Amino acid sequence: MAGLSATCGQHLVHGSRRGCLGQSQANSEQADIVREKQEFLTDWDREVAELAAICQKRGQDTLAHMPGTN
């Protein structure tokens, strides 16, 4: 779980950077971050399954290499 949390945290930090983004896009991304955090809190299993599907689509077998997800 710690590995998954760290990975999610990295994506959240990366997604929240506003450097060259327009304010509208930054607002949309911030809303997405809030929504994703809420989804992790309310439907953990579904979110882990969603991440597993993304990993598989990118050529990784599973999230098994991430601590706390197996």
CNS distance restraints for C-alpha pairs under 8 A (distance, minus, plus):
assign (resid   1 and name CA) (resid   5 and name CA) 6.05 0.50 0.50
assign (resid   1 and name CA) (resid  66 and name CA) 7.46 0.50 0.50
assign (resid   1 and name CA) (resid  67 and name CA) 5.45 0.50 0.50
assign (resid   1 and name CA) (resid  68 and name CA) 3.57 0.50 0.50
assign (resid   1 and name CA) (resid  69 and name CA) 5.87 0.50 0.50
assign (resid   2 and name CA) (resid   6 and name CA) 6.08 0.50 0.50
assign (resid   2 and name CA) (resid  67 and name CA) 6.38 0.50 0.50
assign (resid   2 and name CA) (resid  68 and name CA) 6.51 0.50 0.50
assign (resid   3 and name CA) (resid   7 and name CA) 6.18 0.50 0.50
assign (resid   3 and name CA) (resid  66 and name CA) 5.42 0.50 0.50
assign (resid   3 and name CA) (resid  67 and name CA) 5.22 0.50 0.50
assign (resid   3 and name CA) (resid  68 and name CA) 7.01 0.50 0.50
assign (resid   4 and name CA) (resid   8 and name CA) 6.07 0.50 0.50
assign (resid   4 and name CA) (resid  66 and name CA) 6.15 0.50 0.50
assign (resid   4 and name CA) (resid  67 and name CA) 6.93 0.50 0.50
assign (resid   4 and name CA) (resid  68 and name CA) 7.22 0.50 0.50
assign (resid   4 and name CA) (resid  69 and name CA) 7.32 0.50 0.50
assign (resid   5 and name CA) (resid   9 and name CA) 5.94 0.50 0.50
assign (resid   6 and name CA) (resid  10 and name CA) 6.16 0.50 0.50
assign (resid   7 and name CA) (resid  11 and name CA) 6.40 0.50 0.50
assign (resid   8 and name CA) (resid  12 and name CA) 6.09 0.50 0.50
assign (resid   9 and name CA) (resid  13 and name CA) 6.09 0.50 0.50
assign (resid  10 and name CA) (resid  14 and name CA) 6.06 0.50 0.50
assign (resid  11 and name CA) (resid  15 and name CA) 5.89 0.50 0.50
assign (resid  12 and name CA) (resid  16 and name CA) 6.08 0.50 0.50
assign (resid  12 and name CA) (resid  33 and name CA) 6.44 0.50 0.50
assign (resid  13 and name CA) (resid  17 and name CA) 6.62 0.50 0.50
assign (resid  15 and name CA) (resid  29 and name CA) 6.60 0.50 0.50
assign (resid  15 and name CA) (resid  30 and name CA) 7.87 0.50 0.50
assign (resid  15 and name CA) (resid  33 and name CA) 7.70 0.50 0.50
assign (resid  16 and name CA) (resid  26 and name CA) 7.21 0.50 0.50
assign (resid  16 and name CA) (resid  29 and name CA) 6.65 0.50 0.50
assign (resid  16 and name CA) (resid  30 and name CA) 6.26 0.50 0.50
assign (resid  16 and name CA) (resid  33 and name CA) 7.72 0.50 0.50
assign (resid  17 and name CA) (resid  26 and name CA) 7.89 0.50 0.50
assign (resid  18 and name CA) (resid  22 and name CA) 7.63 0.50 0.50
assign (resid  18 and name CA) (resid  23 and name CA) 7.83 0.50 0.50
assign (resid  18 and name CA) (resid  26 and name CA) 5.89 0.50 0.50
assign (resid  21 and name CA) (resid  25 and name CA) 6.25 0.50 0.50
assign (resid  21 and name CA) (resid  26 and name CA) 6.07 0.50 0.50
assign (resid  22 and name CA) (resid  26 and name CA) 6.17 0.50 0.50
assign (resid  23 and name CA) (resid  27 and name CA) 6.03 0.50 0.50
assign (resid  24 and name CA) (resid  28 and name CA) 6.24 0.50 0.50
assign (resid  25 and name CA) (resid  29 and name CA) 6.10 0.50 0.50
assign (resid  26 and name CA) (resid  30 and name CA) 6.09 0.50 0.50
assign (resid  27 and name CA) (resid  31 and name CA) 6.21 0.50 0.50
assign (resid  28 and name CA) (resid  32 and name CA) 6.23 0.50 0.50
assign (resid  29 and name CA) (resid  33 and name CA) 6.23 0.50 0.50
assign (resid  30 and name CA) (resid  34 and name CA) 6.33 0.50 0.50
assign (resid  31 and name CA) (resid  35 and name CA) 6.19 0.50 0.50
assign (resid  32 and name CA) (resid  36 and name CA) 6.06 0.50 0.50
assign (resid  33 and name CA) (resid  37 and name CA) 6.14 0.50 0.50
assign (resid  34 and name CA) (resid  38 and name CA) 6.30 0.50 0.50
assign (resid  35 and name CA) (resid  39 and name CA) 6.18 0.50 0.50
assign (resid  36 and name CA) (resid  40 and name CA) 6.21 0.50 0.50
assign (resid  37 and name CA) (resid  41 and name CA) 6.39 0.50 0.50
assign (resid  38 and name CA) (resid  42 and name CA) 6.16 0.50 0.50
assign (resid  39 and name CA) (resid  43 and name CA) 5.51 0.50 0.50
assign (resid  39 and name CA) (resid  44 and name CA) 7.07 0.50 0.50
assign (resid  39 and name CA) (resid  47 and name CA) 7.03 0.50 0.50
assign (resid  40 and name CA) (resid  44 and name CA) 4.83 0.50 0.50
assign (resid  40 and name CA) (resid  47 and name CA) 6.06 0.50 0.50
assign (resid  43 and name CA) (resid  47 and name CA) 6.37 0.50 0.50
assign (resid  44 and name CA) (resid  48 and name CA) 6.18 0.50 0.50
assign (resid  45 and name CA) (resid  49 and name CA) 6.16 0.50 0.50
assign (resid  46 and name CA) (resid  50 and name CA) 6.12 0.50 0.50
assign (resid  47 and name CA) (resid  51 and name CA) 6.22 0.50 0.50
assign (resid  48 and name CA) (resid  52 and name CA) 6.13 0.50 0.50
assign (resid  48 and name CA) (resid  69 and name CA) 7.64 0.50 0.50
assign (resid  49 and name CA) (resid  53 and name CA) 6.24 0.50 0.50
assign (resid  50 and name CA) (resid  54 and name CA) 6.37 0.50 0.50
assign (resid  51 and name CA) (resid  55 and name CA) 6.20 0.50 0.50
assign (resid  51 and name CA) (resid  63 and name CA) 7.74 0.50 0.50
assign (resid  52 and name CA) (resid  56 and name CA) 6.17 0.50 0.50
assign (resid  52 and name CA) (resid  62 and name CA) 5.59 0.50 0.50
assign (resid  52 and name CA) (resid  63 and name CA) 5.62 0.50 0.50
assign (resid  53 and name CA) (resid  57 and name CA) 6.11 0.50 0.50
assign (resid  53 and name CA) (resid  62 and name CA) 7.91 0.50 0.50
assign (resid  54 and name CA) (resid  58 and name CA) 6.29 0.50 0.50
assign (resid  55 and name CA) (resid  59 and name CA) 6.43 0.50 0.50
assign (resid  55 and name CA) (resid  60 and name CA) 5.11 0.50 0.50
assign (resid  55 and name CA) (resid  61 and name CA) 6.92 0.50 0.50
assign (resid  55 and name CA) (resid  62 and name CA) 6.33 0.50 0.50
assign (resid  55 and name CA) (resid  63 and name CA) 7.10 0.50 0.50
assign (resid  56 and name CA) (resid  60 and name CA) 4.78 0.50 0.50
assign (resid  56 and name CA) (resid  61 and name CA) 5.27 0.50 0.50
assign (resid  56 and name CA) (resid  62 and name CA) 6.15 0.50 0.50
assign (resid  63 and name CA) (resid  69 and name CA) 6.42 0.50 0.50
assign (resid  63 and name CA) (resid  70 and name CA) 7.54 0.50 0.50
assign (resid  64 and name CA) (resid  69 and name CA) 6.25 0.50 0.50
assign (resid  64 and name CA) (resid  70 and name CA) 5.61 0.50 0.50
assign (resid  66 and name CA) (resid  70 and name CA) 7.92 0.50 0.50
